[in-house]
Amino acid sequence: MRFKGVTDMRDAYFRAKRKSVDEWIYGGLLRNDGPRIFTEAMNNSFRVREETICRYSGICDLNNRQIFENDVMMIDGKMLIIAYRKVKDKFVASDGRHIYENVDLSNGMIIGNTIDNPELRKRGKAGFTI
């Protein structure tokens, strides 16, 4: 199935917080009439908060949980934030000081995300953003 408004199915799976309630919604991202997530299961689309949109990496962690950008993971004893680099079309991980491009995300565990746990983003040097 093609999602109307989605041009590349590779980019079709996202999560975001609904505008009306503080709840995650998963599905295809639509950009017409403001950001929305379309869920095939509910056969409906929901308005979402732009700042909460997270792209799915296509990878699961050690507990078989789907890894999205803005997830915080423990990998090899390091707490890392997952980010998507559009220019390089790849996911990277950062500890707040360094960006790691060749990390095996499937070898770690999700411990939270920077949207539900904004205090996790404050680690590392001031002003650093991934």
N, C-alpha and C positions, 0 to 999 in steps of 0.2 A: 504494500500500500504506500502511496506517495502522500506526504503531508502537504496540503496546499500552503504555499508560501515558503516551503523548504526546498532549496535548490540542490542540495547535496545530501544524500541519505547518510553519508558518513557523519554529518553534523546533526543528525536528526534526534539524538537522544540527549536530553538535558534534565536538570532538576532546577527548581526555583521555588521560592516562597510565594504562596498566593497573596494577592493584595488584600483580600477581605479577611483572611484568618492567618494565623502564624503556623502554617502547615506546608510541608514540602509536597510538591507535585512533580511527577516524572512524565516525560514524553517528548514530543517533537516541538521545537521552538518555532513560533510564528511571529513575524514582525509587523504584520499589517494591523492597523488600529491599536498600536501599542503592543508591548511584548505579552505574549500568551504562550502557555504550554498546552498542546493538544494531547489528550490521553485517549488512546484507542480503546482501552478497557472501559472507560466511562463514556466514550464517544462524545466528548465534549472538550471545549477549550476554556482555560481559566486565565484571567489577568494575573500577571505576576510582577513582583518588584524587580526592576532592572538590575539593581545591585546584588541580587541573590542568584542570578542565572549562572549555572555551573555546567560545563561541558563534561560528558562522560568520557573517560579515557579508553574504554574498551577492555579494561583490565580489572580483575578482582584481586583483593588482598588475600592473606593467608586464611581468613575466616570466610572466604567466598563473598565478601561484600563488594559491591561495585565502587570503583574509585572515581571520584569527580574532582575537577579543579576546586581549590579552596579546602580540600580535605587536609587534615593534619594526620600524619602517619609516623609510627615508630619503625624505622628501618635501620638495621645494624646498630642499634643503640642510639640513634640520632632522631630527634624530633624534626620532621620535615613538612613543609607546606607544599602542596601540589599546585602547579600553575600550568596553564596552556600558553605556549608561545606561538601566536598566529604566524609570525614571520617565518619561523622554522617549521610550522605545522607539526609540533610535537609537545608532549608534556615534559615538564622538568620539575625538580624538587629543590627547595631552598631551606637552609637552616637560619636564614636571616642575615647571614654573612656571605655565603657562597651559593651559587646556582649549580646544581648537579644535573647534567644532561643525560647521563648514562646510568641511571639508577633502575634496578629491577623492582618496580612497584609491587609486583606480585609476591615479593619476599618480605613484605612489611604488613603492619596492622593499622587500620584506621582507628584513631583515638578521639576524633572529633572533627570539627571544621571551623573555619574562621568566621563564619556567619553566625552560627549558634554560640560560638565561644570566641568572641572578638579579642579577648585577652591573650589568646594564643598567637595572634598576629604581632603583638608587641615585643616578642622576643627578637633578639638581634639588635643591630645598631639603629639608632633613631633615623627615621625618614626612609628606611629601606622598604621598598615595595617590590613584589615579584610580578 
